[in-house]
């Protein structure tokens, strides 16, 4: 049975799950969620798909999962891929996934939304500057960690990579410039050279151009 991933192109968290599914070789299809027209805020969406009112949502037969990290873990359970080579690596993969969700993706997602998807007159500049400061600290941690490494954990792509990259390929400005972080830049290039990699606006339906 074909796995469905309810998602939209602008969502970096959905991209993490979509990229894991695409890299895995599992049979899956994206299902567009019209977030910007309020789809996730409807009673039907919260009742039938996700009570939290978020994407991504993965449906595999009778199984429905939410939260990108949970979906990534499910892909690992089905395929044996991306989870780490041994117990120590598996713990380290989880450590970086939790770090990403707390320190990187949550902050990048909010900052990108405030800077690009709110009307200009409603953009809270002090908040944006504060968030960019926190993000710079996170970029520094990741860039230093990637010094002399191809991947965040171990010798191949893991869920740590698929999680931490979630927002870093998007073209909209939010204070991240790859040239300022050479080790992150090289890592993103390596990841984009893997079989099956696609840009988020190619992998999932929906982009700012659709609403232009």
C-alpha positions as CSV (number, residue, x, y, z in Angstrom):
1,X,0.0,0.0,0.0
2,X,1.3,3.4,-0.9
3,X,2.2,5.6,2.0
4,X,0.7,9.1,2.1
5,X,2.4,12.1,3.5
6,X,0.2,15.1,4.1
7,X,2.5,18.1,3.6
8,X,3.1,21.3,1.8
9,X,6.3,22.6,0.2
10,X,7.0,25.5,2.5
11,X,7.1,23.3,5.6
12,X,10.7,22.4,6.6
13,X,9.4,19.8,9.1
14,X,7.4,18.1,6.4
15,X,10.5,18.2,4.3
16,X,12.4,16.1,6.8
17,X,9.8,13.3,6.6
18,X,9.5,13.6,2.8
19,X,13.2,13.4,2.3
20,X,13.4,10.3,4.6
21,X,10.7,8.6,2.6
22,X,12.3,9.6,-0.7
23,X,15.8,8.4,0.3
24,X,14.4,5.2,1.7
25,X,12.9,3.9,-1.6
26,X,9.5,3.3,0.0
27,X,6.4,3.7,-2.1
28,X,4.9,7.0,-1.0
29,X,3.0,10.0,-2.4
30,X,2.7,13.6,-1.1
31,X,-0.8,14.9,-0.3
32,X,-1.1,18.7,-0.5
33,X,-2.3,20.4,2.7
34,X,-3.5,24.0,1.9
35,X,-1.9,25.5,5.1
36,X,-2.0,29.1,4.0
37,X,-5.8,28.9,3.4
38,X,-6.4,27.4,6.9
39,X,-6.6,23.7,6.1
40,X,-4.9,22.6,9.3
41,X,-7.2,24.8,11.4
42,X,-10.4,23.1,10.4
43,X,-12.3,20.8,12.7
44,X,-12.2,18.0,10.0
45,X,-8.4,18.2,9.8
46,X,-7.9,18.0,13.5
47,X,-10.5,15.2,13.8
48,X,-9.3,13.1,10.9
49,X,-5.6,13.8,10.6
50,X,-3.9,15.6,13.4
51,X,-5.4,17.0,16.6
52,X,-2.4,19.2,16.9
53,X,-3.3,21.0,13.6
54,X,0.1,20.5,12.0
55,X,2.0,18.8,9.2
56,X,3.4,16.4,8.4
57,X,1.0,13.5,8.8
58,X,1.9,10.1,7.5
59,X,-0.8,7.5,6.7
60,X,0.3,3.9,6.0
61,X,-2.8,1.8,5.8
62,X,-4.5,1.9,9.2
63,X,-1.5,3.6,10.8
64,X,-1.4,7.4,11.2
65,X,1.7,9.2,12.5
66,X,2.5,12.8,13.2
67,X,5.7,14.7,14.0
68,X,8.6,14.5,11.6
69,X,10.9,12.7,14.0
70,X,8.4,10.0,14.6
71,X,7.8,9.5,10.9
72,X,11.6,9.4,10.3
73,X,11.9,6.8,13.0
74,X,9.1,4.8,11.4
75,X,11.0,4.8,8.1
76,X,14.0,3.5,9.9
77,X,12.0,0.7,11.5
78,X,10.6,-0.3,8.1
79,X,13.9,-0.1,6.2
80,X,16.8,-0.4,8.7
81,X,18.2,2.8,7.3
82,X,19.2,6.2,8.8
83,X,19.1,5.1,12.4
84,X,22.8,4.7,13.1
85,X,25.1,1.7,12.8
86,X,25.1,0.6,16.5
87,X,23.6,1.5,19.9
88,X,26.0,4.4,20.4
89,X,25.2,5.9,17.0
90,X,21.5,5.5,17.5
91,X,21.7,7.5,20.7
92,X,23.8,10.1,19.0
93,X,21.3,10.4,16.1
94,X,18.5,11.0,18.6
95,X,20.6,13.5,20.5
96,X,21.0,15.6,17.3
97,X,17.4,15.2,16.3
98,X,16.3,16.5,19.7
99,X,18.8,19.3,19.4
100,X,17.6,20.3,16.0
101,X,14.0,20.4,17.1
102,X,14.8,22.6,20.0
103,X,17.7,24.8,18.8
104,X,17.6,24.9,15.0
105,X,14.5,24.0,13.1
106,X,12.0,25.5,15.6
107,X,13.9,28.8,15.5
108,X,14.6,28.8,11.8
109,X,11.0,27.9,11.0
110,X,9.6,30.8,13.1
111,X,12.1,33.3,11.9
112,X,11.5,32.4,8.2
113,X,7.8,32.7,8.7
114,X,8.0,36.1,10.4
115,X,10.3,37.4,7.7
116,X,8.6,36.1,4.6
117,X,5.0,35.0,5.2
118,X,3.7,37.8,7.4
119,X,2.7,41.2,5.9
120,X,5.7,43.5,6.1
121,X,4.0,45.9,8.5
122,X,3.3,43.0,10.9
123,X,6.9,41.7,11.1
124,X,8.2,42.1,14.7
125,X,11.8,43.2,14.0
126,X,13.1,42.9,17.7
127,X,11.8,39.3,17.8
128,X,13.4,38.6,14.4
129,X,16.7,39.9,15.6
130,X,16.6,38.0,18.8
131,X,15.8,34.7,16.9
132,X,18.6,35.3,14.4
133,X,21.0,35.6,17.3
134,X,19.9,32.3,18.7
135,X,20.1,30.8,15.2
136,X,23.7,32.0,14.8
137,X,24.6,30.2,17.9
138,X,23.1,27.0,16.6
139,X,24.8,27.4,13.2
140,X,28.1,27.7,15.0
141,X,27.5,24.5,16.9
142,X,26.6,22.6,13.8
143,X,29.4,24.1,11.6
144,X,32.1,23.3,14.2
145,X,30.7,19.7,14.6
146,X,30.9,19.1,10.9
147,X,34.6,20.1,10.7
148,X,36.4,17.0,9.3
149,X,33.1,15.1,9.0
150,X,31.0,14.1,6.1
151,X,27.9,13.4,8.2
152,X,26.6,14.5,11.5
153,X,26.7,10.9,13.0
154,X,28.8,8.1,11.6
155,X,29.8,7.4,8.0
156,X,26.5,7.7,6.2
157,X,23.3,9.7,6.1
158,X,21.2,9.3,9.2
159,X,18.1,10.9,10.6
160,X,20.4,13.5,12.2
161,X,21.2,14.8,8.8
162,X,17.7,14.6,7.5
163,X,16.4,16.5,10.5
164,X,19.0,19.2,10.8
165,X,18.9,20.1,7.1
166,X,15.1,20.7,7.2
167,X,15.1,24.5,6.7
168,X,18.5,25.1,5.3
169,X,17.8,24.6,1.6
170,X,15.0,27.1,1.4
171,X,15.6,30.3,-0.7
172,X,13.7,32.7,1.5
173,X,15.9,34.9,3.6
174,X,15.9,34.3,7.4
175,X,19.5,35.2,8.3
176,X,21.2,32.0,7.0
177,X,23.8,32.3,4.3
178,X,25.7,29.2,3.4
179,X,28.9,30.9,2.5
180,X,29.2,32.1,6.1
181,X,29.3,28.5,7.3
182,X,31.7,26.5,5.1
183,X,31.3,23.1,6.8
184,X,27.5,23.4,6.8
185,X,27.7,24.4,3.2
186,X,29.9,21.4,2.2
187,X,27.6,19.1,4.2
188,X,24.5,20.4,2.4
189,X,26.2,20.0,-0.9
190,X,27.0,16.3,-0.1
191,X,23.5,15.7,1.0
192,X,22.1,17.2,-2.2
193,X,24.3,14.9,-4.2
194,X,22.7,11.7,-2.7
195,X,20.4,9.6,-5.0
196,X,16.8,10.7,-4.5
197,X,17.5,14.2,-3.1
198,X,15.1,16.9,-4.2
199,X,14.7,20.5,-3.2
200,X,11.6,20.9,-0.9
201,X,9.7,22.7,-3.6
202,X,10.3,19.8,-6.0
203,X,9.6,17.1,-3.5
204,X,6.4,18.4,-2.0
205,X,3.5,20.3,-3.6
206,X,3.1,24.0,-2.8
207,X,5.4,27.0,-2.9
208,X,5.3,30.8,-2.6
209,X,5.2,31.0,-6.4
210,X,1.8,29.3,-6.3
211,X,0.4,32.2,-4.2
212,X,2.1,35.0,-6.1
